[in-house]
Amino acid sequence: MKRGKLMLLVALVAVLLAGCGSNSGSNTKGNPDQAKEKNVELTFMMWGNQAHMDVYNGLIEGFKAENPGIDVKMESVPFAEYQQKISVLAAGKSLPDIAWVSERMVPQFKSNGILADVSEVKNDADFNLNDFIPSTLDLFQDGDQLFGLPFSTPPAVMFYNKTLFDQAGLTDPNTLASKGEWTWEQFEQSAKAISSNDAKNRVYGANFFRDWKTWVLLSSYSWSNGSGPFDKDMTSFTWNDQYGIETFELLERMMFTDESHPKAGEQVSFDAGNVGMFFDVYSYVSKARDIKDFEWSIAPMPSGSQGSVAMLGQAGYTLFKDSKHPEESKKLLKYFASQAGVQATSTYFVPPRTSVLNSDDFMNQPNNPPSEHIVQAVIDEMPKARIIPGHIRWQDIDNAILQGFDRLFGKFAPPADNVATIEKEVSEILTK
């Protein structure tokens, strides 16, 4: 009798344990709510500095509050290495879920077939794609497909140290620009006048380079005279003309004759006060706003015979096809590119949404340049600005041109011979 009761008890426990195991399995595999308890992690890649990252940290926290269960990991890669990094990650099938891209990267990424179509935002009335300035979408459109959304459309501007201009008794660039007198000749004279060879207080009049690989801002000299480094369709290299050679002569003269421009490798910076004029896109205000030791502002690029023509940078968000979390990535994309998202990033970037570009919030950020200078250097210059044409072999083209600048920095060849060599090398790339 006791043995029978014991066997019955063992059997009952076995049934209960089996039931518990079965229920546990069904809760994990069959219950969607249970499955979603584990957070999804998205990777967001960009090339911004710490100030930019601080803005995005705020956006990410807002996104996570609205989308519990989705985490976002942000990674910053230096711009000079960024395109190559994306290419390497694509080869290894380990791309981020969402990433910044610049105008020069998009043609290659389109050709490689790694970008995801985000056209569905067109049908989202709340997102309001019509608020975007139409031309800012051109880079990302391909037929009916849309491979990204812009967040920044900045023309290059000239940051200048007004304190140095005042000390040298010079008229500042904005005043000259408003009179039509801010020319390349005047720029070169001003750079020479505000330079100082004092060993304890070395000041260079100007610096064209964010780093020693950002040669594209020099295109403005040719553009302002009706020429440029490439033709419109990026089928030929056209810098081997009068204005291309003059561009190299200008830089060589400023570096080695007037000594008003730093030589390659010298560690100088505008915000440290040892550069009088610095060329960069508007987003450099993220660093300039912290300047306390001198008065600064922004001005348009100098004018040539055809007026002033700035390089138009463009940056946007893209998603990648092999993302393991496409729906969550789309949510993050729409959050970043929403009116509120663009408003947040307009702290540093020229916004592509009309509603934000025309807002007081964009103009009146703390420690901004005067609003009339932003209008003159940014808003008024945008319609004239030009984008460097894209090409699927941009990295090879860029390297060939950089080798030419290396020859200039080392004084290995006269400007005319140097540019002729660049033309030969770039033409071979363009015709393959």
N, C-alpha and C positions, 0 to 999 in steps of 0.2 A: 504494500500500500504506500509506504513512504517513498519507495523507489519510483512508483508511478507518478506521484505528485512531483518529485524532483525532475523527472523527464519532461513533464508538462510545463514546469516553470522554465526549463532550459529552452524549450521550443518557443514559448511565448517571448522570452528575451530576444531570441534570434529573429523572430518576426518583427519585433519593435526596432531592432537595430537595422534590419534590412529596409524598413520603412523610412527610418531617419536618413539612411544613405541615399535612398531614392529621392526623397524630398530635397535633400541638399543638392543633388545633381540637377534637378529640374529648376531650382531657384537660380542656379548659375547659368544654365544654358537656355532655359525656356522663358525666363522672366526678363524682359528688356530693361525694366527699372533696376534690377539687380546688376545686370551687365554693365549699366552705365555708371555704376558707383565708382569704377576705376576711371580717374581723370585721363582725358586725352591731352597730350602735350604737343603743341605746335612750335615749330622753329621759325623764327623771323630773323632774316639776315639783312644787314645794312652796312654802310661805311661811315656813319656819323661819329661826331665827337661826343664827349661826355654830356655837353649841354643838350644835344639832340637826343641822346639816350634818356636823359631825365624827362624830356617831354613824352617820349614813348613809354617810359615806365608808368607815367600817369595815365596814358591812354590804355595801356595793358591792364592796369588795375580796374579802370572803368569797364573794360570789356569783360573781365573775369567776373565782376559783380553782376553784370547782366547775363552772363553765360556760365553759371556754375558747372563745374565738371570739365572746363577747358582751360588748361594752363598754357602759357606762352613763354618760350625761352628766347631771349634776344641775343644775337651774336653780331659783333662789329668787326669788319675786315677792312684794312686800309684800302682806299680807293685804287691806288696803283696796282694792287694785287687782286682786286675784286673779280674782274672778268675772268681771269685765269682760274681763280678759286672756284667759281661757278662751273667752269668747264670741267675741272677735275672732279667736282662733286657729281656732275652729270654723268661722267664716265663711270663713276663708282656707284651710280644709282642711289646716291645719298643726299640729294638736293634738299634744301629747306622747304617748308610748306609755302612760305610767302617771303618775298625779298624785294628790296629796292633794285631798280635797274636804271641806268642812264641811257640817253638817246643813242649813244654809240654801241651799246650792248645789244639792243633789241634786234637788229637785223640778223646777227649771228644766232641768237637764241631762237628766233623764228625759224631760221634755216635748219637748225638742229632739231626742231620739232619738240622742244622741251616745255613750251609754254602752254598753259591751260586756257581755254576759251572761257571768258567770264561775261559773255553777252547777255546772260539772264538779268543783269542789273538794269538793262534797258526797260524791262517790264515791271520794275519795282517803282511804283509811284512815290513811295516814301523816300527812296534814295535820290530821286530827281536828277537823273543824268543830264537833263537839259540845263542845269545850273552850271555845268562845265563850259568853259570857253571852247567852242567847237574845234579850233586849231590845236588845242592841247591834247585832243584825242587822236589826232592823225597818226602819230607815231605808233599807236597800239592797234590801229584798225587794219584789218586785212579782209577785204570783201565784207561779208556779214559778220565776221568774227571780231571779237575784241579781246586782245591779249594782255590787257592791263589797264590801270587807271593812274593818271598823273597826280602828284601831290605838290610838285614844285616846277615853276616855269620861269626861272630867274635869268634876266640878262646880266652879262658881266658888267660890273661897275668898278669905278676906281675909288678905293678908300684912300683918304689923304689926311695927313697930319696938319691941321690948320695952324697949330701953334708954330710949327716950323715955317710955314708960309708967312705968318705974321712977323716972326723974328727976322726973316730975310727981306721983309718989306715988299713981299710979292702979293699980287691980287690972287685970291683963291680961285680954284678951277670952276666952281659953280657960278661965280660972278662972271668969269670969262665966258663960260658956256652960254649963259643967258644973253650975252652980247654977240655970240657967234664967233668968239675969238679963242676958244679952247681948241687949238690945232695941235698936230703932232710936233710941229716946230716949237710951239710955245711949251708943250709938255717937256720936250728935251731940254730947252733952256731952263725951265723951272727945276727940273731934276738936277741939273748941274749947279744951279744957284743955291739949292738947299743942302747939297752934299757937304760933308765935312771930313777931312782926313785926320782930324785930331785923334790920336791913338787912344785917348781915354774916353772920347765921345764920338766914335766913328758913326757917321750917318750917311746912308746912301739915298740918293734922291728918289729912286724908284726900284721896284722889283716886279717883274712880269710873272714870276713863277710861284705858285703855291708850294710845289716841290719841284725838283728838277726834271719832272716828266710832264708837267702841264703846259706844253708849248702852245696849245690850241688858242689861248687868249691873244697870241700875237697875230692871229688871223685878222683881227680888227683893222690893222694897218692897211692890209690889201683890200679888204672889203670896203673900207672908207674911201678907197680910190677906184672902186669899180672892178676889182679883181678878186682873187681869193686862192686858197690852196688847191681847191678841187672845182671841177665843173659841177653844175647842179645835180646831175645824175650819177656823180661819183664814178665816172668812166675814165677820167683823165686827171693827172696831177698838173695843175696850172700855176704853181708857185714859182716856176722857173721863168718868170717875166720880170719886168722892171720893178714891180711893187714887191714881189717875193724877194728879189735880191736886195731891195732897199730895206726890207724888214730885217734881214740878216746883217746888213751894214749898220742899221740903227742899233741893234743889240751889241754888235762888236764894238762900235764906237763908244757906247755908254759904258761897256765893261772895261775896255782896255785903254781908251784915250781920255775920256772925261772922268772915268772911275766913279760914275754916278749910279752904277748898277752893280750889285754883288757878283762876284765870280762864282762859278759852279762849286758847290760844296760848302760855301760859307754859311754859317748858322746865324741868320739874322731874322728878325720878325717885325712886322708892323706894330703889333701890340706892345713890343718892348721899347718902341720909340726910336729904333735905329734905321727905319725905312720911311721915307717921306710920302711915297705913293705906292700903293699895292693893288694889283689887279686880281680880282676874284669875283665869284658870283655872290649875290646878295646874302646868301646864308652865312657868310663869314661874320655877319653881325652877331652871331652867337658867341664869338670871341670878343669882337670889338666893343660890345656893350659893357664889358668888364673893365675897359680902359679908364683909369682915373688920373693918369699923370699928364695927359695933354688933351686938347680939344681935337676932335676928329669929325669927319662927315664923309659922304659919298658924292660922287660926281659922275657924269657920263664919260664914256670913252672919248679920247680926243678925236677931232674931225679931220678928214682928208678932203679931197676935192669933191666928194659926193656926200659930205656930211659925216656924222658919227654912225657907226654900225657896230653894235655889240654882239658878242657870241651869246646865243640863247641856249642856256643849259636846260635840260628837261630830265626830271626824274619821276619815276612812278613805281607803283606796286604791281608785281606779277605773282601768279600762282604757277606751280609746276605740275605737269601731268602725272608724275609718279607719286604724288602726295598720298599717304595712307589715310589722310583725313580731309578729303576734298570739301565736304559740306561745312565742316568746322572752319576750314581755311577761308571759304567764301564769306562766312560770317565775319571773320576778322578783317578781311579785305574791305567789306562794306562798312565796317565800323571805322577803320582808319580813313577811308575816303568819303565818309559822310560829311555833311556840312559841319557838324560839331568836331569831327576829326580834323578836317582841313583848317578849321578855325584854330584848333590847338597847335597844329604844326606851322601855322602862319606866323607864329612867334619868330621863326627863323627862315621860312620858305615863302617865296612869292606864290600865292594861292591860285589854283586853276579854276576855282569856283567864283563866278561873278559876284555872288552874294558876299563872299569873304573879301575878295580883292577890293571891293568898294566900301568896306566897313571901316569905321573909326578904329576898331580893335587892331586891325592890321597896321594902320599908320601910327597909332599912338602907343606902341609898346614901350615899357620903361627903358630909358637910355637909348632910344632910337635916334637916328639923325632927324633933323627938322623935316616935317611933312612935305614942305615945298621941295626939299632936296630929293626925297623919295619919289615924288611925282616927276621931277626932272630927270633923275638918273634911272628910274625903274619903269614907272607907268608910261611915260612918254617915249621911252626907248624900246619898249616891247614890240610895237608894230614894225620897227625897222630891223630888229635883231635877227640873226641867222643861226640856224642849227648846222653844225658840221654834218654833212651827209653821212649816213651809215653805210657799212659794208660788212659782208660776212667774214672778210679777212682783215678786219680793222686792227687786230693785234699785230699782224705782220706789217701793215702799213705804218702803224704807230711806231714800231721798233725801227723801221727804216728811217723815219723822220728823226727819231731820237738819236740815231747814230750820226745824223747830220749835225744836230745840235752839239753832240759830243765833240765833233770835229771843230765846230765853232769855238766851244769852250777851251779846247786845246790849241787853237790857232793853227790847225793843221792844213787849212786850205783857204784861199780867198773866198768870199761869199758867193761869187758867181760860179766858181768851180764846184763849190760845196753843194749848192742848190741843183746844179746840173747832175751831180752824182745822185742826189736824192730822187730827182725826176726819173732817172734811169731805173733805179731800184724799185720805186713805187709803181712805175709803169709796168714792169714785169709782173708785179703782184696783181695789178688791176686787169691785165690781159689774160691771166691764167684761168 
